[in-house]
Amino acid sequence: MAGAAMDLRINSGAYFATVRFGIRHEGCWTELTGENTVKVHTLISKPFKEKNCILGVIEVKSMTLDAVKRFLHSFKRSKKIIEILEITPVNYQRKLFKVAFREVYDGMVSSLLYEHSSIYQNDLISGDVEHITAVIPKSEVNRLYSDLSSLGTLSYYRLSNADAGGQAPVVLDLTDAERDALVMAFRLGYYVIPRTFHLEDMCAMLNLSKSTLQEYLRRAENKILAKWMYENSVEA
């Protein structure tokens, strides 16, 4: 199948590569995101090759509840889905649901990433395109490209350097002061709209000046946002 040219920008000495690609996967339930104007994000994807299945948990969101219902109705009937395990409303007002399910192993993007030794992956599925970021050994880059091209149509395939520790949870990158300030601000309602707690109140509790507290919060927020942008392939 026709696909995008490979955009190769990795150091020859690097062991891992970050792969970002978009794929239209013919015959997969992901095509339903184009028909029903929903967005899907994978929370869990656990392949079991010996059982010929993948255990998955996804978030499903749309502007309307009807669109979510149509998607879930078609999702259940997809040939790629073995069974629905659970559908949980996360936030009715935001039309956000969590779906646990089992899908077939063969012919799925998740199984290909597993077979190519992916140590990290993240996605956003929208408009019948799977936008995926994964970290794989550099030696697997060409083979993954070939296998993905046989599975569907690649709209882009971009590579950059990565390292095994590059995806460490952001909490480990926060200083104690940044983490304490952020957690307290969240728990006390500083991020609630309308705001129920103010920095001046926190300053007294933490024995900090307002400028110091603002600095801690901004540093923590910057680290979290930078990680989110990286994981979701958003260019700064």
Long-range contacts (C-beta under 8 A, 24 or more apart in sequence): 1-149, 1-150, 1-152, 1-153, 2-153, 3-145, 3-148, 3-149, 3-153, 3-154, 3-157, 4-154, 4-155, 4-156, 4-157, 5-157, 6-141, 6-142, 6-145, 6-157, 6-159, 7-156, 7-157, 7-158, 7-159, 8-141, 8-159, 9-158, 9-159, 9-160, 9-161, 10-138, 10-141, 10-159, 10-160, 10-161, 11-161, 14-138, 14-161, 14-162, 14-163, 15-137, 15-138, 15-163, 15-164, 16-119, 16-135, 16-136, 16-137, 16-138, 16-161, 16-162, 16-163, 16-164, 16-166, 17-135, 17-136, 17-137, 17-138, 17-141, 17-159, 17-160, 17-161, 17-162, 18-133, 18-134, 18-135, 18-159, 18-160, 18-161, 18-162, 18-166, 19-132, 19-133, 19-134, 19-135, 19-136, 19-141, 19-144, 19-157, 19-158, 19-159, 20-131, 20-132, 20-133, 20-156, 20-157, 20-158, 20-159, 20-160, 20-233, 21-131, 21-132, 21-148, 21-154, 21-155, 21-156, 21-157, 21-158, 22-129, 22-130, 22-131, 22-132, 22-154, 22-155, 22-156, 23-109, 23-129, 23-130, 23-132, 23-148, 23-151, 23-152, 23-153, 23-154, 23-155, 24-128, 24-129, 24-130, 24-152, 24-153, 24-155, 25-109, 25-130, 25-151, 25-152, 26-152, 26-153, 27-79, 27-80, 27-107, 28-78, 28-80, 28-107, 28-108, 28-109, 28-152, 29-74, 29-75, 29-78, 29-80, 29-81, 29-103, 30-125, 30-128, 30-129, 30-130, 31-128, 32-71, 32-74, 32-75, 32-78, 32-128, 33-71, 33-125, 33-126, 33-127, 33-128, 33-129, 34-127, 34-128, 34-129, 35-70, 35-71, 35-74, 35-128, 36-62, 36-67, 36-68, 36-70, 36-71, 36-74, 37-62, 37-63, 37-64, 37-67, 38-62, 38-67, 38-68, 38-71, 38-126, 39-124, 39-125, 39-126, 40-124, 40-125, 40-126, 41-123, 41-124, 41-125, 42-110, 42-121, 42-122, 42-123, 42-125, 43-98, 45-110, 45-121, 47-105, 47-110, 47-111, 47-114, 48-105, 49-105, 49-111, 49-114, 49-115, 51-105, 52-104, 52-105, 52-106, 53-82, 53-102, 53-103, 53-104, 53-105, 54-102, 54-103, 54-104, 54-105, 54-108, 54-110, 54-111, 55-100, 55-101, 55-102, 56-100, 56-101, 56-102, 56-103, 56-110, 57-98, 57-99, 57-100, 57-101, 58-98, 58-99, 58-101, 59-90, 59-96, 59-97, 59-98, 59-99, 60-96, 60-97, 60-98, 60-99, 61-94, 61-95, 61-96, 61-97, 62-95, 63-95, 64-95, 65-92, 65-95, 67-95, 68-95, 68-97, 72-97, 72-99, 75-99, 75-101, 79-104, 80-104, 80-107, 80-108, 107-151, 109-148, 109-151, 112-144, 112-147, 112-148, 112-151, 113-144, 116-140, 116-143, 116-144, 116-147, 119-164, 119-167, 120-167, 122-231, 122-232, 124-232, 129-155, 131-233, 133-231, 133-232, 133-233, 135-162, 135-164, 135-166, 135-167, 170-223, 170-224, 170-227, 173-223, 173-227, 174-220, 174-223, 175-216, 175-219, 177-216, 178-216, 178-217, 178-219, 178-220, 178-223, 179-220, 180-206, 181-206, 181-208, 181-213, 181-216, 181-217, 181-220, 182-216, 182-217, 182-220, 182-221, 185-217
